[in-house]
Amino acid sequence: MARPLPTILTLILISAFICGCQQPQEPTVAVQQETGPQIIQPAPESKGEPQPEVVEPQEAQSEAIEPEEIEPEELEAEETESEAAQTEVIEPETTELQAESETEPEWKGPTDKSAFYDKCEHIFSTYVDEEGMVDYRTLRRKRAELIDAAREFNNVHPAEKMSWSQKEKIAFWINAHNTFTVKLIIDNYPIQPKWYMINYPDISIMQIIGGRDKKYFKVMGMEYTLREIEREILLERFKDPRIFFALSYASIGGAFLRNEAYRPEKLDEQLDEQVKKFLSSPQGMKIDRTKKIVFLSDIFNWYKKVFIEKYGSIKKFRDREPDIRAYLNFIINYASGDDVGYLKSNNYVIRFQLYDWHLNEQPKK
């Protein structure tokens, strides 16, 4: 069937329009064909360039450049600061040592006139009697004297101590321990008992919680507890059992607090006297010849290791246990003649007494 002319013209125009629209796409296709080989031919390089191979080297270069441009300046600044810090650290130390050397003619080590000896001497001779009992009531009212004496131990420079003899060091630390023990009592006087410390007397150093291992005292710029002075210094460094009978625990059962300061020039004499005095007292050693029992202070067991190390190898009392053997070998050097004769008879048993923790306080007048 023949179509009308208008319809034919319309179809021709539509075809022409369609062809006209497709003609501009030909250059686009040609461009894609021209650029396509550039992407495909160098495929290994083109895939890496847009990802790490192009970007990372630039970042790496920038990282490599930054240290070269910045770090030398920072290092120079740090070196300058470190040099300044070193100068700041060294100069004061040099100044202190120079100051010490300048005062050295006035301070030639521990002597009878040393400040801490003289001030300890004043405290012990004024407030302690012959039996080691302390007038805590009066000393509390005059505690400024005690504070002044305790401060002297911190005024000693460590460089001074390095030149001391062993006796000077032992005397120094015993005086420090005993002075600080008295100060611990005064700082907590009158002592308030704790309801849960039922194993100790109401008036006892043990009622001061942490008194021996938590309270710190300053010595030569450092802080020490009483236990550290006793165990880590006097016990570990010097290993002389006589020291144990010179250390006050502010208690009746322990060593007698001496009413004078310990001094290096007569230290051996003082320590020997302390041991003899303790062993001649009931709390030190008590012999029941009827029941054939020798009662010893429990202090011996506290320092068992030191006694065994020094007296355990002596060829006496070999039928005894190592600790008992060591104790007896030590005791016969300081006990009275009658007691030594009985101890050598070996016809007795050893018992240890409970330690008496009552405060070593003078009775009220």
Secondary structure, 3 states (H helix, E strand, C coil): CCCCHHHHHHHHHHHHHHHHHHCCHHHHHHHHHHHHHHHHCCHHHHHHHHHHHHHHHHHHHHHHHHHHHHHHHHHHHHHHHHHHHHHHHHHHHHHHHHHHHHHCCCCCCCCCCCHHHHHHHHHHHHHECCCCCECHHHHHHCHHHHHHHHHHHHHCCHHHHCCCCHHHHHHHHHHHHHHHHHHHHHHCCCCCCCCCCCCCCCCCHHHCCCCCCCCCEEECCEEECHHHHHHHHHHHHHCCHHHHHCCCCCECCCCCCCCCCCCHHHHHHHHHHHHHHHHCCCCCEEEECCCCEEEEECHHHHCHHHHHHHHCCCCCCCCCCHHHHHHHHHHCCCCCHHHHHHHHHCCCEEEEECCCCCECECCCC
